[in-house]
Amino acid sequence: MSSSIGEKCTKIKQEYDSCFNSWYSEKFLKGDATPQCDDLFFKYKDCLMKVLEEKKLDTLLADARKDNPFPNPSTSSSSSGTSESARKD
């Protein structure tokens, strides 16, 4: 498993990765979508956000999201699965 962008977050990232991979292969793929690793995910996310702030990357991330926001899932595709941009002919 890879290291985190912040050295101090690597241990929690590896714990989360391990939990997620186990959950995905042993539960999710067998039909059980019950969340299992949420606590680890939020601990890693909190650590990561602190590192991004320390490295002054949080503002770059916020600017990128303003410039190119994620599409709203309810409006970005139709029931046929075709995206809005693909239907603009």
PyMOL Python script that loads the backbone (N, CA, C, O; Angstrom):
from pymol import cmd

cmd.read_pdbstr("""\
ATOM      1  N   MET A   1       0.837  -1.178   0.000  1.00  0.00           N
ATOM      2  CA  MET A   1       0.000   0.000   0.000  1.00  0.00           C
ATOM      3  C   MET A   1       0.878   1.236   0.000  1.00  0.00           C
ATOM      4  O   MET A   1       1.986   1.227   0.537  1.00  0.00           O
ATOM      5  N   SER A   2       0.385   2.272  -0.593  1.00  0.00           N
ATOM      6  CA  SER A   2       1.184   3.475  -0.748  1.00  0.00           C
ATOM      7  C   SER A   2       1.162   4.342   0.503  1.00  0.00           C
ATOM      8  O   SER A   2       0.304   4.196   1.373  1.00  0.00           O
ATOM      9  N   SER A   3       2.126   5.239   0.563  1.00  0.00           N
ATOM     10  CA  SER A   3       2.201   6.197   1.661  1.00  0.00           C
ATOM     11  C   SER A   3       1.227   7.337   1.403  1.00  0.00           C
ATOM     12  O   SER A   3       0.761   7.540   0.282  1.00  0.00           O
ATOM     13  N   SER A   4       0.936   8.070   2.457  1.00  0.00           N
ATOM     14  CA  SER A   4       0.075   9.231   2.353  1.00  0.00           C
ATOM     15  C   SER A   4       0.907  10.444   1.939  1.00  0.00           C
ATOM     16  O   SER A   4       2.134  10.427   2.046  1.00  0.00           O
ATOM     17  N   ILE A   5       0.244  11.486   1.472  1.00  0.00           N
ATOM     18  CA  ILE A   5       0.932  12.731   1.145  1.00  0.00           C
ATOM     19  C   ILE A   5       1.572  13.336   2.400  1.00  0.00           C
ATOM     20  O   ILE A   5       2.567  14.055   2.316  1.00  0.00           O
ATOM     21  N   GLY A   6       0.991  13.037   3.547  1.00  0.00           N
ATOM     22  CA  GLY A   6       1.544  13.491   4.820  1.00  0.00           C
ATOM     23  C   GLY A   6       2.089  12.305   5.592  1.00  0.00           C
ATOM     24  O   GLY A   6       1.357  11.364   5.898  1.00  0.00           O
ATOM     25  N   GLU A   7       3.378  12.350   5.908  1.00  0.00           N
ATOM     26  CA  GLU A   7       4.029  11.224   6.573  1.00  0.00           C
ATOM     27  C   GLU A   7       3.296  10.817   7.847  1.00  0.00           C
ATOM     28  O   GLU A   7       3.180   9.630   8.151  1.00  0.00           O
ATOM     29  N   LYS A   8       2.802  11.807   8.591  1.00  0.00           N
ATOM     30  CA  LYS A   8       2.123  11.484   9.845  1.00  0.00           C
ATOM     31  C   LYS A   8       0.768  10.807   9.623  1.00  0.00           C
ATOM     32  O   LYS A   8       0.179  10.290  10.572  1.00  0.00           O
ATOM     33  N   CYS A   9       0.273  10.804   8.402  1.00  0.00           N
ATOM     34  CA  CYS A   9      -1.014  10.170   8.088  1.00  0.00           C
ATOM     35  C   CYS A   9      -0.856   8.775   7.491  1.00  0.00           C
ATOM     36  O   CYS A   9      -1.851   8.080   7.284  1.00  0.00           O
ATOM     37  N   THR A  10       0.358   8.360   7.215  1.00  0.00           N
ATOM     38  CA  THR A  10       0.585   7.093   6.515  1.00  0.00           C
ATOM     39  C   THR A  10       0.059   5.896   7.290  1.00  0.00           C
ATOM     40  O   THR A  10      -0.557   5.011   6.695  1.00  0.00           O
ATOM     41  N   LYS A  11       0.280   5.838   8.598  1.00  0.00           N
ATOM     42  CA  LYS A  11      -0.168   4.678   9.377  1.00  0.00           C
ATOM     43  C   LYS A  11      -1.691   4.544   9.317  1.00  0.00           C
ATOM     44  O   LYS A  11      -2.202   3.450   9.077  1.00  0.00           O
ATOM     45  N   ILE A  12      -2.415   5.632   9.530  1.00  0.00           N
ATOM     46  CA  ILE A  12      -3.879   5.559   9.500  1.00  0.00           C
ATOM     47  C   ILE A  12      -4.374   5.266   8.088  1.00  0.00           C
ATOM     48  O   ILE A  12      -5.386   4.586   7.920  1.00  0.00           O
ATOM     49  N   LYS A  13      -3.667   5.772   7.060  1.00  0.00           N
ATOM     50  CA  LYS A  13      -4.040   5.464   5.676  1.00  0.00           C
ATOM     51  C   LYS A  13      -3.910   3.973   5.417  1.00  0.00           C
ATOM     52  O   LYS A  13      -4.796   3.364   4.817  1.00  0.00           O
ATOM     53  N   GLN A  14      -2.815   3.387   5.865  1.00  0.00           N
ATOM     54  CA  GLN A  14      -2.597   1.961   5.654  1.00  0.00           C
ATOM     55  C   GLN A  14      -3.623   1.124   6.415  1.00  0.00           C
ATOM     56  O   GLN A  14      -4.061   0.083   5.924  1.00  0.00           O
ATOM     57  N   GLU A  15      -4.008   1.574   7.617  1.00  0.00           N
ATOM     58  CA  GLU A  15      -5.051   0.877   8.366  1.00  0.00           C
ATOM     59  C   GLU A  15      -6.381   0.956   7.614  1.00  0.00           C
ATOM     60  O   GLU A  15      -7.102  -0.036   7.507  1.00  0.00           O
ATOM     61  N   TYR A  16      -6.695   2.139   7.096  1.00  0.00           N
ATOM     62  CA  TYR A  16      -7.933   2.295   6.337  1.00  0.00           C
ATOM     63  C   TYR A  16      -7.903   1.452   5.064  1.00  0.00           C
ATOM     64  O   TYR A  16      -8.865   0.747   4.762  1.00  0.00           O
ATOM     65  N   ASP A  17      -6.799   1.524   4.319  1.00  0.00           N
ATOM     66  CA  ASP A  17      -6.676   0.734   3.087  1.00  0.00           C
ATOM     67  C   ASP A  17      -6.889  -0.751   3.360  1.00  0.00           C
ATOM     68  O   ASP A  17      -7.599  -1.430   2.618  1.00  0.00           O
ATOM     69  N   SER A  18      -6.277  -1.246   4.420  1.00  0.00           N
ATOM     70  CA  SER A  18      -6.409  -2.653   4.779  1.00  0.00           C
ATOM     71  C   SER A  18      -7.859  -2.996   5.134  1.00  0.00           C
ATOM     72  O   SER A  18      -8.389  -4.017   4.696  1.00  0.00           O
ATOM     73  N   CYS A  19      -8.482  -2.143   5.922  1.00  0.00           N
ATOM     74  CA  CYS A  19      -9.884  -2.353   6.302  1.00  0.00           C
ATOM     75  C   CYS A  19     -10.771  -2.326   5.062  1.00  0.00           C
ATOM     76  O   CYS A  19     -11.615  -3.204   4.880  1.00  0.00           O
ATOM     77  N   PHE A  20     -10.584  -1.327   4.215  1.00  0.00           N
ATOM     78  CA  PHE A  20     -11.413  -1.194   3.022  1.00  0.00           C
ATOM     79  C   PHE A  20     -11.240  -2.394   2.098  1.00  0.00           C
ATOM     80  O   PHE A  20     -12.226  -2.949   1.614  1.00  0.00           O
ATOM     81  N   ASN A  21     -10.006  -2.796   1.852  1.00  0.00           N
ATOM     82  CA  ASN A  21      -9.764  -3.929   0.958  1.00  0.00           C
ATOM     83  C   ASN A  21     -10.397  -5.214   1.490  1.00  0.00           C
ATOM     84  O   ASN A  21     -10.959  -5.995   0.723  1.00  0.00           O
ATOM     85  N   SER A  22     -10.308  -5.429   2.790  1.00  0.00           N
ATOM     86  CA  SER A  22     -10.944  -6.607   3.395  1.00  0.00           C
ATOM     87  C   SER A  22     -12.458  -6.519   3.262  1.00  0.00           C
ATOM     88  O   SER A  22     -13.109  -7.484   2.862  1.00  0.00           O
ATOM     89  N   TRP A  23     -13.018  -5.355   3.600  1.00  0.00           N
ATOM     90  CA  TRP A  23     -14.468  -5.168   3.502  1.00  0.00           C
ATOM     91  C   TRP A  23     -14.949  -5.377   2.068  1.00  0.00           C
ATOM     92  O   TRP A  23     -15.952  -6.050   1.829  1.00  0.00           O
ATOM     93  N   TYR A  24     -14.221  -4.794   1.124  1.00  0.00           N
ATOM     94  CA  TYR A  24     -14.635  -4.873  -0.280  1.00  0.00           C
ATOM     95  C   TYR A  24     -14.645  -6.313  -0.776  1.00  0.00           C
ATOM     96  O   TYR A  24     -15.613  -6.756  -1.394  1.00  0.00           O
ATOM     97  N   SER A  25     -13.573  -7.035  -0.506  1.00  0.00           N
ATOM     98  CA  SER A  25     -13.473  -8.400  -1.035  1.00  0.00           C
ATOM     99  C   SER A  25     -14.282  -9.417  -0.232  1.00  0.00           C
ATOM    100  O   SER A  25     -14.817 -10.366  -0.804  1.00  0.00           O
ATOM    101  N   GLU A  26     -14.377  -9.232   1.071  1.00  0.00           N
ATOM    102  CA  GLU A  26     -15.036 -10.225   1.911  1.00  0.00           C
ATOM    103  C   GLU A  26     -16.514  -9.941   2.176  1.00  0.00           C
ATOM    104  O   GLU A  26     -17.266 -10.849   2.529  1.00  0.00           O
ATOM    105  N   LYS A  27     -16.928  -8.697   2.007  1.00  0.00           N
ATOM    106  CA  LYS A  27     -18.322  -8.358   2.314  1.00  0.00           C
ATOM    107  C   LYS A  27     -19.036  -7.780   1.089  1.00  0.00           C
ATOM    108  O   LYS A  27     -20.020  -8.348   0.615  1.00  0.00           O
ATOM    109  N   PHE A  28     -18.540  -6.657   0.583  1.00  0.00           N
ATOM    110  CA  PHE A  28     -19.238  -5.941  -0.486  1.00  0.00           C
ATOM    111  C   PHE A  28     -19.465  -6.815  -1.716  1.00  0.00           C
ATOM    112  O   PHE A  28     -20.576  -6.870  -2.243  1.00  0.00           O
ATOM    113  N   LEU A  29     -18.425  -7.493  -2.170  1.00  0.00           N
ATOM    114  CA  LEU A  29     -18.564  -8.330  -3.359  1.00  0.00           C
ATOM    115  C   LEU A  29     -19.486  -9.526  -3.132  1.00  0.00           C
ATOM    116  O   LEU A  29     -19.904 -10.188  -4.083  1.00  0.00           O
ATOM    117  N   LYS A  30     -19.796  -9.795  -1.871  1.00  0.00           N
ATOM    118  CA  LYS A  30     -20.708 -10.890  -1.545  1.00  0.00           C
ATOM    119  C   LYS A  30     -22.100 -10.363  -1.190  1.00  0.00           C
ATOM    120  O   LYS A  30     -22.945 -11.102  -0.687  1.00  0.00           O
ATOM    121  N   GLY A  31     -22.325  -9.067  -1.461  1.00  0.00           N
ATOM    122  CA  GLY A  31     -23.656  -8.494  -1.287  1.00  0.00           C
ATOM    123  C   GLY A  31     -23.902  -7.736  -0.007  1.00  0.00           C
ATOM    124  O   GLY A  31     -25.000  -7.212   0.182  1.00  0.00           O
ATOM    125  N   ASP A  32     -22.932  -7.654   0.882  1.00  0.00           N
ATOM    126  CA  ASP A  32     -23.114  -6.926   2.141  1.00  0.00           C
ATOM    127  C   ASP A  32     -22.465  -5.553   2.024  1.00  0.00           C
ATOM    128  O   ASP A  32     -21.242  -5.425   2.089  1.00  0.00           O
ATOM    129  N   ALA A  33     -23.299  -4.522   1.851  1.00  0.00           N
ATOM    130  CA  ALA A  33     -22.792  -3.167   1.680  1.00  0.00           C
ATOM    131  C   ALA A  33     -22.795  -2.373   2.986  1.00  0.00           C
ATOM    132  O   ALA A  33     -22.662  -1.149   2.965  1.00  0.00           O
ATOM    133  N   THR A  34     -22.943  -3.049   4.105  1.00  0.00           N
ATOM    134  CA  THR A  34     -22.932  -2.374   5.402  1.00  0.00           C
ATOM    135  C   THR A  34     -21.573  -1.723   5.621  1.00  0.00           C
ATOM    136  O   THR A  34     -20.548  -2.402   5.560  1.00  0.00           O
ATOM    137  N   PRO A  35     -21.549  -0.407   5.877  1.00  0.00           N
ATOM    138  CA  PRO A  35     -20.266   0.275   6.086  1.00  0.00           C
ATOM    139  C   PRO A  35     -19.498  -0.338   7.257  1.00  0.00           C
ATOM    140  O   PRO A  35     -20.076  -0.715   8.276  1.00  0.00           O
ATOM    141  N   GLN A  36     -18.195  -0.423   7.080  1.00  0.00           N
ATOM    142  CA  GLN A  36     -17.374  -1.052   8.109  1.00  0.00           C
ATOM    143  C   GLN A  36     -16.169  -0.201   8.507  1.00  0.00           C
ATOM    144  O   GLN A  36     -15.668  -0.351   9.621  1.00  0.00           O
ATOM    145  N   CYS A  37     -15.697   0.667   7.654  1.00  0.00           N
ATOM    146  CA  CYS A  37     -14.433   1.357   7.890  1.00  0.00           C
ATOM    147  C   CYS A  37     -14.600   2.873   8.038  1.00  0.00           C
ATOM    148  O   CYS A  37     -13.632   3.620   7.898  1.00  0.00           O
ATOM    149  N   ASP A  38     -15.805   3.320   8.316  1.00  0.00           N
ATOM    150  CA  ASP A  38     -16.076   4.751   8.361  1.00  0.00           C
ATOM    151  C   ASP A  38     -15.206   5.497   9.368  1.00  0.00           C
ATOM    152  O   ASP A  38     -14.695   6.573   9.060  1.00  0.00           O
ATOM    153  N   ASP A  39     -15.031   4.942  10.565  1.00  0.00           N
ATOM    154  CA  ASP A  39     -14.229   5.627  11.580  1.00  0.00           C
ATOM    155  C   ASP A  39     -12.803   5.865  11.083  1.00  0.00           C
ATOM    156  O   ASP A  39     -12.259   6.959  11.233  1.00  0.00           O
ATOM    157  N   LEU A  40     -12.209   4.835  10.491  1.00  0.00           N
ATOM    158  CA  LEU A  40     -10.851   4.977   9.964  1.00  0.00           C
ATOM    159  C   LEU A  40     -10.812   5.986   8.821  1.00  0.00           C
ATOM    160  O   LEU A  40      -9.870   6.772   8.718  1.00  0.00           O
ATOM    161  N   PHE A  41     -11.832   5.965   7.961  1.00  0.00           N
ATOM    162  CA  PHE A  41     -11.882   6.910   6.852  1.00  0.00           C
ATOM    163  C   PHE A  41     -11.893   8.345   7.369  1.00  0.00           C
ATOM    164  O   PHE A  41     -11.137   9.184   6.878  1.00  0.00           O
ATOM    165  N   PHE A  42     -12.738   8.636   8.351  1.00  0.00           N
ATOM    166  CA  PHE A  42     -12.832  10.008   8.848  1.00  0.00           C
ATOM    167  C   PHE A  42     -11.579  10.429   9.607  1.00  0.00           C
ATOM    168  O   PHE A  42     -11.206  11.601   9.562  1.00  0.00           O
ATOM    169  N   LYS A  43     -10.925   9.511  10.297  1.00  0.00           N
ATOM    170  CA  LYS A  43      -9.647   9.828  10.948  1.00  0.00           C
ATOM    171  C   LYS A  43      -8.600  10.176   9.891  1.00  0.00           C
ATOM    172  O   LYS A  43      -7.862  11.150  10.038  1.00  0.00           O
ATOM    173  N   TYR A  44      -8.542   9.382   8.834  1.00  0.00           N
ATOM    174  CA  TYR A  44      -7.577   9.654   7.771  1.00  0.00           C
ATOM    175  C   TYR A  44      -7.904  10.972   7.074  1.00  0.00           C
ATOM    176  O   TYR A  44      -7.006  11.769   6.802  1.00  0.00           O
ATOM    177  N   LYS A  45      -9.173  11.203   6.786  1.00  0.00           N
ATOM    178  CA  LYS A  45      -9.576  12.444   6.125  1.00  0.00           C
ATOM    179  C   LYS A  45      -9.191  13.654   6.975  1.00  0.00           C
ATOM    180  O   LYS A  45      -8.671  14.635   6.445  1.00  0.00           O
ATOM    181  N   ASP A  46      -9.438  13.599   8.284  1.00  0.00           N
ATOM    182  CA  ASP A  46      -9.076  14.705   9.174  1.00  0.00           C
ATOM    183  C   ASP A  46      -7.572  14.953   9.156  1.00  0.00           C
ATOM    184  O   ASP A  46      -7.127  16.097   9.068  1.00  0.00           O
ATOM    185  N   CYS A  47      -6.796  13.882   9.240  1.00  0.00           N
ATOM    186  CA  CYS A  47      -5.339  14.006   9.202  1.00  0.00           C
ATOM    187  C   CYS A  47      -4.894  14.609   7.872  1.00  0.00           C
ATOM    188  O   CYS A  47      -4.058  15.511   7.834  1.00  0.00           O
ATOM    189  N   LEU A  48      -5.461  14.101   6.796  1.00  0.00           N
ATOM    190  CA  LEU A  48      -5.096  14.569   5.461  1.00  0.00           C
ATOM    191  C   LEU A  48      -5.431  16.048   5.272  1.00  0.00           C
ATOM    192  O   LEU A  48      -4.636  16.792   4.697  1.00  0.00           O
ATOM    193  N   MET A  49      -6.583  16.475   5.743  1.00  0.00           N
ATOM    194  CA  MET A  49      -6.966  17.879   5.593  1.00  0.00           C
ATOM    195  C   MET A  49      -5.999  18.791   6.343  1.00  0.00           C
ATOM    196  O   MET A  49      -5.689  19.883   5.866  1.00  0.00           O
ATOM    197  N   LYS A  50      -5.518  18.361   7.513  1.00  0.00           N
ATOM    198  CA  LYS A  50      -4.529  19.145   8.261  1.00  0.00           C
ATOM    199  C   LYS A  50      -3.242  19.272   7.469  1.00  0.00           C
ATOM    200  O   LYS A  50      -2.647  20.349   7.412  1.00  0.00           O
ATOM    201  N   VAL A  51      -2.809  18.180   6.859  1.00  0.00           N
ATOM    202  CA  VAL A  51      -1.583  18.196   6.056  1.00  0.00           C
ATOM    203  C   VAL A  51      -1.755  19.108   4.843  1.00  0.00           C
ATOM    204  O   VAL A  51      -0.851  19.874   4.508  1.00  0.00           O
ATOM    205  N   LEU A  52      -2.899  19.031   4.191  1.00  0.00           N
ATOM    206  CA  LEU A  52      -3.152  19.897   3.033  1.00  0.00           C
ATOM    207  C   LEU A  52      -3.120  21.365   3.428  1.00  0.00           C
ATOM    208  O   LEU A  52      -2.615  22.202   2.679  1.00  0.00           O
ATOM    209  N   GLU A  53      -3.660  21.682   4.608  1.00  0.00           N
ATOM    210  CA  GLU A  53      -3.612  23.059   5.097  1.00  0.00           C
ATOM    211  C   GLU A  53      -2.174  23.482   5.370  1.00  0.00           C
ATOM    212  O   GLU A  53      -1.767  24.581   4.996  1.00  0.00           O
ATOM    213  N   GLU A  54      -1.399  22.610   6.025  1.00  0.00           N
ATOM    214  CA  GLU A  54       0.001  22.912   6.335  1.00  0.00           C
ATOM    215  C   GLU A  54       0.807  23.158   5.063  1.00  0.00           C
ATOM    216  O   GLU A  54       1.681  24.024   5.041  1.00  0.00           O
ATOM    217  N   LYS A  55       0.523  22.413   4.018  1.00  0.00           N
ATOM    218  CA  LYS A  55       1.248  22.539   2.755  1.00  0.00           C
ATOM    219  C   LYS A  55       0.634  23.593   1.835  1.00  0.00           C
ATOM    220  O   LYS A  55       1.082  23.783   0.704  1.00  0.00           O
ATOM    221  N   LYS A  56      -0.395  24.272   2.334  1.00  0.00           N
ATOM    222  CA  LYS A  56      -1.103  25.313   1.572  1.00  0.00           C
ATOM    223  C   LYS A  56      -1.740  24.757   0.296  1.00  0.00           C
ATOM    224  O   LYS A  56      -1.875  25.464  -0.702  1.00  0.00           O
ATOM    225  N   LEU A  57      -2.125  23.491   0.345  1.00  0.00           N
ATOM    226  CA  LEU A  57      -2.775  22.873  -0.805  1.00  0.00           C
ATOM    227  C   LEU A  57      -4.298  22.923  -0.697  1.00  0.00           C
ATOM    228  O   LEU A  57      -5.003  22.676  -1.675  1.00  0.00           O
ATOM    229  N   ASP A  58      -4.800  23.242   0.493  1.00  0.00           N
ATOM    230  CA  ASP A  58      -6.251  23.291   0.677  1.00  0.00           C
ATOM    231  C   ASP A  58      -6.890  24.381  -0.179  1.00  0.00           C
ATOM    232  O   ASP A  58      -7.985  24.188  -0.705  1.00  0.00           O
ATOM    233  N   THR A  59      -6.217  25.524  -0.323  1.00  0.00           N
ATOM    234  CA  THR A  59      -6.779  26.599  -1.145  1.00  0.00           C
ATOM    235  C   THR A  59      -6.738  26.233  -2.627  1.00  0.00           C
ATOM    236  O   THR A  59      -7.650  26.580  -3.377  1.00  0.00           O
ATOM    237  N   LEU A  60      -5.687  25.537  -3.050  1.00  0.00           N
ATOM    238  CA  LEU A  60      -5.621  25.088  -4.438  1.00  0.00           C
ATOM    239  C   LEU A  60      -6.737  24.092  -4.735  1.00  0.00           C
ATOM    240  O   LEU A  60      -7.347  24.131  -5.804  1.00  0.00           O
ATOM    241  N   LEU A  61      -6.996  23.213  -3.793  1.00  0.00           N
ATOM    242  CA  LEU A  61      -8.066  22.234  -3.949  1.00  0.00           C
ATOM    243  C   LEU A  61      -9.432  22.925  -4.014  1.00  0.00           C
ATOM    244  O   LEU A  61     -10.272  22.576  -4.843  1.00  0.00           O
ATOM    245  N   ALA A  62      -9.642  23.898  -3.143  1.00  0.00           N
ATOM    246  CA  ALA A  62     -10.912  24.639  -3.150  1.00  0.00           C
ATOM    247  C   ALA A  62     -11.086  25.399  -4.465  1.00  0.00           C
ATOM    248  O   ALA A  62     -12.180  25.419  -5.030  1.00  0.00           O
ATOM    249  N   ASP A  63     -10.008  26.025  -4.953  1.00  0.00           N
ATOM    250  CA  ASP A  63     -10.079  26.744  -6.228  1.00  0.00           C
ATOM    251  C   ASP A  63     -10.388  25.793  -7.381  1.00  0.00           C
ATOM    252  O   ASP A  63     -11.180  26.122  -8.265  1.00  0.00           O
ATOM    253  N   ALA A  64      -9.772  24.631  -7.372  1.00  0.00           N
ATOM    254  CA  ALA A  64     -10.019  23.652  -8.437  1.00  0.00           C
ATOM    255  C   ALA A  64     -11.471  23.191  -8.420  1.00  0.00           C
ATOM    256  O   ALA A  64     -12.077  22.993  -9.473  1.00  0.00           O
ATOM    257  N   ARG A  65     -12.022  23.022  -7.227  1.00  0.00           N
ATOM    258  CA  ARG A  65     -13.420  22.612  -7.124  1.00  0.00           C
ATOM    259  C   ARG A  65     -14.360  23.703  -7.619  1.00  0.00           C
ATOM    260  O   ARG A  65     -15.412  23.406  -8.184  1.00  0.00           O
ATOM    261  N   LYS A  66     -13.984  24.972  -7.411  1.00  0.00           N
ATOM    262  CA  LYS A  66     -14.799  26.086  -7.922  1.00  0.00           C
ATOM    263  C   LYS A  66     -14.735  26.132  -9.440  1.00  0.00           C
ATOM    264  O   LYS A  66     -15.751  26.319 -10.109  1.00  0.00           O
ATOM    265  N   ASP A  67     -13.526  25.958  -9.983  1.00  0.00           N
ATOM    266  CA  ASP A  67     -13.332  26.026 -11.432  1.00  0.00           C
ATOM    267  C   ASP A  67     -13.975  24.857 -12.164  1.00  0.00           C
ATOM    268  O   ASP A  67     -14.474  25.021 -13.278  1.00  0.00           O
ATOM    269  N   ASN A  68     -13.966  23.698 -11.557  1.00  0.00           N
ATOM    270  CA  ASN A  68     -14.477  22.497 -12.210  1.00  0.00           C
ATOM    271  C   ASN A  68     -15.181  21.620 -11.180  1.00  0.00           C
ATOM    272  O   ASN A  68     -14.645  20.587 -10.780  1.00  0.00           O
ATOM    273  N   PRO A  69     -16.371  22.020 -10.748  1.00  0.00           N
ATOM    274  CA  PRO A  69     -17.061  21.258  -9.700  1.00  0.00           C
ATOM    275  C   PRO A  69     -17.505  19.884 -10.187  1.00  0.00           C
ATOM    276  O   PRO A  69     -17.714  19.656 -11.378  1.00  0.00           O
ATOM    277  N   PHE A  70     -17.640  18.989  -9.233  1.00  0.00           N
ATOM    278  CA  PHE A  70     -18.174  17.667  -9.557  1.00  0.00           C
ATOM    279  C   PHE A  70     -19.613  17.835 -10.023  1.00  0.00           C
ATOM    280  O   PHE A  70     -20.359  18.632  -9.454  1.00  0.00           O
ATOM    281  N   PRO A  71     -20.006  17.096 -11.047  1.00  0.00           N
ATOM    282  CA  PRO A  71     -21.392  17.203 -11.504  1.00  0.00           C
ATOM    283  C   PRO A  71     -22.349  16.606 -10.479  1.00  0.00           C
ATOM    284  O   PRO A  71     -21.991  15.694  -9.733  1.00  0.00           O
ATOM    285  N   ASN A  72     -23.556  17.128 -10.453  1.00  0.00           N
ATOM    286  CA  ASN A  72     -24.591  16.598  -9.579  1.00  0.00           C
ATOM    287  C   ASN A  72     -25.069  15.292 -10.186  1.00  0.00           C
ATOM    288  O   ASN A  72     -25.551  15.291 -11.319  1.00  0.00           O
ATOM    289  N   PRO A  73     -24.951  14.175  -9.467  1.00  0.00           N
ATOM    290  CA  PRO A  73     -25.333  12.877 -10.038  1.00  0.00           C
ATOM    291  C   PRO A  73     -26.773  12.832 -10.543  1.00  0.00           C
ATOM    292  O   PRO A  73     -27.067  12.127 -11.509  1.00  0.00           O
ATOM    293  N   SER A  74     -27.666  13.569  -9.906  1.00  0.00           N
ATOM    294  CA  SER A  74     -29.066  13.503 -10.316  1.00  0.00           C
ATOM    295  C   SER A  74     -29.324  14.250 -11.620  1.00  0.00           C
ATOM    296  O   SER A  74     -30.344  14.023 -12.269  1.00  0.00           O
ATOM    297  N   THR A  75     -28.407  15.142 -12.010  1.00  0.00           N
ATOM    298  CA  THR A  75     -28.615  15.883 -13.248  1.00  0.00           C
ATOM    299  C   THR A  75     -27.601  15.562 -14.326  1.00  0.00           C
ATOM    300  O   THR A  75     -27.751  16.008 -15.463  1.00  0.00           O
ATOM    301  N   SER A  76     -26.560  14.789 -13.991  1.00  0.00           N
ATOM    302  CA  SER A  76     -25.507  14.536 -14.966  1.00  0.00           C
ATOM    303  C   SER A  76     -25.782  13.340 -15.861  1.00  0.00           C
ATOM    304  O   SER A  76     -25.067  13.131 -16.841  1.00  0.00           O
ATOM    305  N   SER A  77     -26.802  12.549 -15.549  1.00  0.00           N
ATOM    306  CA  SER A  77     -27.102  11.405 -16.405  1.00  0.00           C
ATOM    307  C   SER A  77     -28.600  11.166 -16.445  1.00  0.00           C
ATOM    308  O   SER A  77     -29.336  11.551 -15.537  1.00  0.00           O
ATOM    309  N   SER A  78     -29.024  10.537 -17.496  1.00  0.00           N
ATOM    310  CA  SER A  78     -30.435  10.193 -17.624  1.00  0.00           C
ATOM    311  C   SER A  78     -30.637   8.760 -17.197  1.00  0.00           C
ATOM    312  O   SER A  78     -29.681   8.082 -16.822  1.00  0.00           O
ATOM    313  N   SER A  79     -31.856   8.293 -17.249  1.00  0.00           N
ATOM    314  CA  SER A  79     -32.139   6.916 -16.856  1.00  0.00           C
ATOM    315  C   SER A  79     -31.485   5.915 -17.795  1.00  0.00           C
ATOM    316  O   SER A  79     -31.303   4.753 -17.432  1.00  0.00           O
ATOM    317  N   SER A  80     -31.130   6.352 -19.000  1.00  0.00           N
ATOM    318  CA  SER A  80     -30.479   5.437 -19.933  1.00  0.00           C
ATOM    319  C   SER A  80     -28.980   5.348 -19.695  1.00  0.00           C
ATOM    320  O   SER A  80     -28.286   4.550 -20.325  1.00  0.00           O
ATOM    321  N   GLY A  81     -28.476   6.193 -18.762  1.00  0.00           N
ATOM    322  CA  GLY A  81     -27.055   6.155 -18.456  1.00  0.00           C
ATOM    323  C   GLY A  81     -26.226   7.057 -19.345  1.00  0.00           C
ATOM    324  O   GLY A  81     -25.000   7.047 -19.240  1.00  0.00           O
ATOM    325  N   THR A  82     -26.839   7.831 -20.208  1.00  0.00           N
ATOM    326  CA  THR A  82     -26.114   8.729 -21.099  1.00  0.00           C
ATOM    327  C   THR A  82     -25.911  10.050 -20.377  1.00  0.00           C
ATOM    328  O   THR A  82     -26.859  10.614 -19.830  1.00  0.00           O
ATOM    329  N   SER A  83     -24.685  10.542 -20.373  1.00  0.00           N
ATOM    330  CA  SER A  83     -24.427  11.799 -19.702  1.00  0.00           C
ATOM    331  C   SER A  83     -24.984  12.960 -20.487  1.00  0.00           C
ATOM    332  O   SER A  83     -25.210  12.858 -21.693  1.00  0.00           O
ATOM    333  N   GLU A  84     -25.205  14.071 -19.797  1.00  0.00           N
ATOM    334  CA  GLU A  84     -25.737  15.276 -20.443  1.00  0.00           C
ATOM    335  C   GLU A  84     -24.802  15.743 -21.562  1.00  0.00           C
ATOM    336  O   GLU A  84     -25.254  16.124 -22.641  1.00  0.00           O
ATOM    337  N   SER A  85     -23.475  15.708 -21.287  1.00  0.00           N
ATOM    338  CA  SER A  85     -22.537  16.200 -22.287  1.00  0.00           C
ATOM    339  C   SER A  85     -22.514  15.316 -23.536  1.00  0.00           C
ATOM    340  O   SER A  85     -22.274  15.803 -24.641  1.00  0.00           O
ATOM    341  N   ALA A  86     -22.763  14.021 -23.358  1.00  0.00           N
ATOM    342  CA  ALA A  86     -22.748  13.108 -24.492  1.00  0.00           C
ATOM    343  C   ALA A  86     -23.984  13.289 -25.375  1.00  0.00           C
ATOM    344  O   ALA A  86     -23.976  12.901 -26.543  1.00  0.00           O
ATOM    345  N   ARG A  87     -25.053  13.881 -24.813  1.00  0.00           N
ATOM    346  CA  ARG A  87     -26.289  14.034 -25.587  1.00  0.00           C
ATOM    347  C   ARG A  87     -26.366  15.374 -26.292  1.00  0.00           C
ATOM    348  O   ARG A  87     -27.351  15.632 -26.983  1.00  0.00           O
ATOM    349  N   LYS A  88     -25.376  16.234 -26.151  1.00  0.00           N
ATOM    350  CA  LYS A  88     -25.395  17.548 -26.781  1.00  0.00           C
ATOM    351  C   LYS A  88     -24.861  17.459 -28.209  1.00  0.00           C
ATOM    352  O   LYS A  88     -23.696  17.773 -28.454  1.00  0.00           O
ATOM    353  N   ASP A  89     -25.672  17.050 -29.118  1.00  0.00           N
ATOM    354  CA  ASP A  89     -25.254  16.933 -30.536  1.00  0.00           C
ATOM    355  C   ASP A  89     -25.993  17.911 -31.380  1.00  0.00           C
ATOM    356  O   ASP A  89     -25.782  17.965 -32.591  1.00  0.00           O
TER     357      ASP A  89
END
""", "prot")
cmd.dss("prot")
cmd.show_as("cartoon", "prot")
cmd.util.cbc("prot")
cmd.orient("prot")
